[in-house]
Amino acid sequence: MFNILCPVDFSPCSLNALYFASFLHSRLERSSLHLITVQTDESSSGRFSDQILEMVEDEKYLDALNSFNELASSQIGLKLHPKFSVIHSNDKVSDVLKNIAEKEGTDLIVMGTEGANQWKKKLLGSTTQNVLEKVKCHVLGVPAKAEFHGIKKMALGIDYMYFNEEAFDLAYLFRGIIGQNLHVFDVNIANNPLMQERLEEIKLRYAKLQNVVFSLIDSIEVVQGITKFTQNNAVDLLILISKKYTFLQKLFERSYTEELVLHTNVPVLILKLDN
């Protein structure tokens, strides 16, 4: 069973994340979807519609969750029946999600990268950043401006010099289940000639695989290279690896994350490996 957890604050951004969570749930044969809202003393709800806002103000959270689910089901064209939960807590939302994920054996958390009234928060910042740092499962961050139209082209950003076969195998598995094509790339910011040699070795190793392309992106810095790549290749889902010594290490600097959220509308799946 592949367990998906999707926290909702009733903002347009969290509805967008629910679209992607519902799509993944519908495509994975043995999966579960748990839709929750965490209410704390500092909670603030987004305003998707007056009707849902009224439910939240009246503390009819289960009704609001059901309405959100109906909207998502309509978007993907399938009637889904996730588990609903309302959590009242004085703890940080990230701590609540961490505890639920550990208790339920969550495999993937899907959440918006901008919550209510946080329009200019950084990518994977605030609650999402804290969740990513604390949980052991994979995390899918969905920007507010990401447009859901299914997932056809997936891209995996990976370090060619220290090629992670486990991450590649997982991305290729996802391609077969939820996508159609996988484009694997690395950003060559140092103009390292050894990168091209390494690329050719990797391409030869996986030459028999279908619907997978490998490339090397020349760029003076990481975010610029990622942004250019996703724009030029119509990427529906960007996959990165959460390891200190890999591709994502440079991305976790605050300056990189801030620039990325301002320039990409692509959902980012962070693979948590070897925890």
Summary of the structure (lengths in Angstrom):
residues: 275
radius of gyration: 18.7
end to end distance: 19.8
largest distance: 62.0
contacts: 896
relative contact order: 0.14
helix: 42%
strand: 22%
